[in-house]
Amino acid sequence: MTQSVVVQVGQCGNQIGCCFWDLALREHAAVNQKGIYDEAISSFFRNVDTRVVGDGGSISKGKICSLKARAVLIDMEEGVVNEILQGPLRDVFDTKQLITDISGSGNNWAVGHKVFGSLYQDQILEKFRKSAEHCDCLQCFFIIHSMGGGTGSGLGTFLLKVLEDEFPEVYRFVTSIYPSGEDDVITSPYNSILAMKELNEHADCVLPIDNQSLFDIISKIDLMVNSGKLGTTVKPKSLVTSSSGALKKRHKKPFDAMNNIVANLLLNLTSSARFEGSLNMDLNEISMNLVPFPQLHYLVSSLTPLYTLTDVNIPPRRLKPSLQFVSWNQEGWKTSLCSVPPVGHSHSLLALANNTCVKPTFMELKERFMRLYKKKAHLHHYLQVEGMEESCFTEAVSSLSALIQEYDQLDATKNMPVQDLPRLSIAM
Amino acid sequence: MRMVSRLVRSLNRTEALVGVWRQGLAVLPRLVWNPWAQVILPPRPPKVLGLQVVFRGNTPSLWLSMSIVTVQLGQCGNQIGFEVFDALLSDSHSSQGLCSMRENEAYQASCKERFFSEEENGVPIARAVLVDMEPKVINQTLSKAAQSGQWKYGQHACFCQKQGSGNNWAYGYSVHGPRHEESIMNIIRKEVEKCDSFSGFFIIMSMAGGTGSGLGAFVTQNLEDQYSNSLKMNQIIWPYGTGEVIVQNYNSILTLSHLYRSSDALLLHENDAIHKICAKLMNIKQISFSDINQVLAHQLGSVFQPTYSAESSFHYRRNPLGDLMEHLVPHPEFKMLSVRNIPHMSENSLAYTTFTWAGLLKHLRQMLISNAKMEEEGFKDPALYTSWLKPVNAFNVWKTQRAFSKYEKSAVLVSNSQFLVKPLDMIVGKAWNMFASKAYIHQYTKFGIEEEDFLDSFTSLEQVVASYCNL
């Protein structure tokens, strides 16, 4: 069984990460009735004997003594991480897995990437090596961050290069939160575009998540829950809508519900790797099947724990007529079946698609960027940082434009008649 | 070269087969003058290279048969392998053999010798090697076998790693293969040494994934090098047409082209076809892979369980693998075999059905060519076969008295025919289209499979398609 390490960077990354660990614990608690540390749990948790001082506390089998998450928490200001460490999940995290600073990145990608990057490079490398050593067979790094801020986007993307050099065989899955149009950070377009260049080059797979869409989903659910019209569509006690059974929070924070959805997404993604099923799917299979060209590794995700499905045993072909597949991949389905359902549901379905519909999101981002860049607004904050020049900006934009163009080309084939290339002919 | 078919019949009492068979004639391109009337009736029946029918439903002596070692690769291979051994053993222990006790004992002994090795504590151990690159499936398979109480797998008969092949043929073939070659071949060798008289290998794998297909191709190649005198039959699962894995077409063509060179016979089962059997004939509402695997196991079991040898009804056939191959694979250009089996019914209908041979054979015929009743003579009609084969050589019968697995009478047809050309053609076409746009190729070149390797595979498969079409 393989292990994965979660790297949470910045405020957004850490808050989502916290949610994720909470859900993971609940899920494993529901499945693992006997308290034995088995392979499923070991994919995300270590079993540690806390009485042993120092490093040698890991126990590989037997009863669960104390679970420690395989995670590295990074933030350049202390507030969020301190809160986590004082909250109910404090025992799940190892104090040796944290990297914090005091001043923060000031919503400035350059500060996060260049200043803190070089400052903490060695420490970061060491933490990664440590967590890799604790793993029997490390398969992938999950990086959670936002694109609009300073630490998450700057330092988060700096990490990718480090990971690529140090662990070239381990997959890098990045969950990136893209800012909505009404984001309160004015320079978020700058941060996002600069970060995207790094994502293009150093990530294996990116799951872009749009804050705006999450807002919409939550409002829809809220509407349904509040109006009392539940029916079969929304399950009241599901992991998505309620936090009953979760650790009690004194007051609900504004982004909680949205973070919950993203955490669910990550859980479902890894479920086939953790639990058994009749058709397993490992994480490296996701990359293999859904990334036809190295640049196009952006996967749009959709999750339905909200509907009960009747027929999950066979590849879901119902969507086929409404989707337009590329001509050379008419049946581009990859299916996986896992026999352990999520908490509160009998079935769930996660769909990952490599879809040209990410193109409008990117184009919008580019537009917002250009509006600021044309006026050179706020640029001096970035250029003040050592190592940062205007060429960084222009390179980032051209990288994004190239990406958009590749998606364009595929879109253009949509309406063309399919021409099969002539096959090889054999002389008899 | 001989093309043969084998008809195996299990008789409770001697019966004559009556039937009339009509079919169309096909014209070979080189034929200049033909005295027969040439009529081509649609649909054109596929040309057949060899037919083997195994019927089940005199007391042979205890002539022990040669042993077959099964290699199960990947998730699919291991899941199916388990079902096959289970089916073989439960049939062998079944109380409804409908034959004499001595006969039953001989049957059981023959089956045991073929597929299981001596017991410790009375529990037979399957002659199998389990290989997978990640541990979940193997662990499941081992525990299911042990739980049955009837049989189990050998303790040291498995090889597994921690991280799978990621549906990547190149990873299975170029990375896992060489890395683990020695360990895997060691385990196989130990298993072969346990056999008193070794017949050959039966390798179960799928074409669509990474381990079964890539590592399977590598292992088969190694077996060809190290055990060139033994026979190898690969049982390959053809994936659903509408996608279990996106790069399944690439993986399939790479697998088939490599196996065509190193294996002796390829026994192909299509998931789509078995799905249809489950849906229409067995009325299973929610078909799972477990159901599909069980149907498959039933088909394979009915081919491989002991039957009388050609010489007399007094001995059981010693070397089914060898005889099958000798008769069904006359020419190395034509190696693809398929299996059709009747009857298939759900447990409920079983109790209320009585079997007649005419009915069974009619079904069987209908599966091979549409719309005809037949007789054994009908199987011998020369027009069914290609011109370079005499029907009397192309058609063979294997019989046994004993009934198989709750069916009083059953029949299985193994054929080497043009039946599989169409699916093969489709897969090659789809893979070619994808290849033309270079999609996913970087995933393969990362591990050493270059575009030339793809082109080689395409060429050899186009050759196979053309050869079959020219029959």
Contacts between the chains, C-beta under 8 A, distances in Angstrom:
chain1	res1	chain2	res2	distance
A	1	B	134	7.4
A	1	B	135	6.3
A	1	B	136	7.2
A	1	B	162	6.5
A	2	B	134	7.7
A	2	B	162	6.0
A	2	B	163	5.1
A	39	B	135	7.6
A	39	B	136	8.0
A	136	B	162	6.5
A	137	B	162	3.9
A	137	B	163	5.4
A	139	B	163	5.8
A	276	B	136	5.3
A	276	B	137	7.9
A	276	B	140	6.1
A	278	B	79	7.4
A	278	B	288	6.4
A	278	B	289	4.4
A	278	B	290	6.7
A	279	B	75	7.4
A	279	B	244	7.0
A	279	B	289	6.5
A	280	B	75	6.1
A	280	B	134	7.7
A	280	B	136	6.4
A	280	B	137	7.2
A	280	B	164	7.7
A	282	B	134	6.9
A	282	B	163	7.4
A	282	B	164	4.7
A	282	B	166	6.0
A	284	B	163	7.5
A	284	B	164	7.1
A	284	B	166	3.4
A	284	B	168	7.6
A	285	B	164	7.4
A	285	B	166	4.9
A	285	B	167	4.5
A	285	B	210	7.7
A	285	B	245	7.7
A	287	B	166	7.2
A	287	B	443	7.9
A	288	B	166	4.8
A	288	B	167	4.9
A	288	B	168	5.2
A	288	B	210	7.7
A	288	B	247	6.6
A	288	B	440	7.7
A	288	B	443	5.5
A	289	B	167	6.0
A	289	B	245	6.2
A	289	B	246	4.2
A	289	B	247	6.1
A	290	B	246	7.2
A	291	B	440	7.7
A	291	B	443	7.4
A	292	B	439	3.8
A	292	B	440	5.0
A	293	B	438	7.7
A	293	B	439	6.7
A	293	B	442	7.1
A	294	B	442	5.3
A	311	B	286	6.6
A	313	B	286	5.4
A	313	B	287	6.5
A	313	B	288	4.8
A	313	B	289	7.9
A	314	B	275	8.0
A	314	B	287	6.6
A	315	B	240	6.5
A	315	B	242	6.4
A	315	B	243	6.1
A	315	B	244	6.4
A	317	B	242	5.7
A	320	B	242	7.5
A	326	B	437	7.8
A	326	B	439	7.9
A	327	B	433	7.1
A	328	B	433	4.5
A	328	B	434	4.6
A	328	B	436	6.7
A	328	B	437	4.5
A	328	B	439	6.0
A	329	B	246	6.8
A	329	B	434	6.1
A	329	B	439	6.6
A	330	B	430	7.4
A	331	B	241	7.0
A	331	B	242	4.9
A	331	B	243	4.1
A	331	B	246	8.0
A	331	B	430	7.8
A	332	B	243	6.8
A	332	B	246	5.0
A	333	B	242	6.5
A	333	B	243	3.4
A	333	B	244	7.5
A	333	B	246	6.8
A	334	B	167	7.7
A	334	B	243	7.0
A	334	B	244	7.3
A	334	B	245	5.5
A	334	B	246	4.9
A	335	B	243	7.2
A	335	B	244	5.7
A	337	B	289	7.8
A	420	B	429	7.1
A	420	B	432	7.9
A	420	B	433	6.1
A	421	B	432	6.7
A	421	B	433	6.9
A	421	B	436	4.6
A	423	B	428	7.3
A	423	B	429	6.9
A	423	B	432	5.7
A	423	B	458	7.9
A	423	B	462	6.7
A	424	B	458	5.7
A	424	B	459	5.9
A	424	B	462	5.0
A	425	B	462	7.3
A	426	B	459	7.5
A	426	B	462	5.1
A	426	B	463	5.1
A	426	B	466	4.6
A	428	B	466	6.1
A	428	B	467	7.9
A	428	B	470	6.4
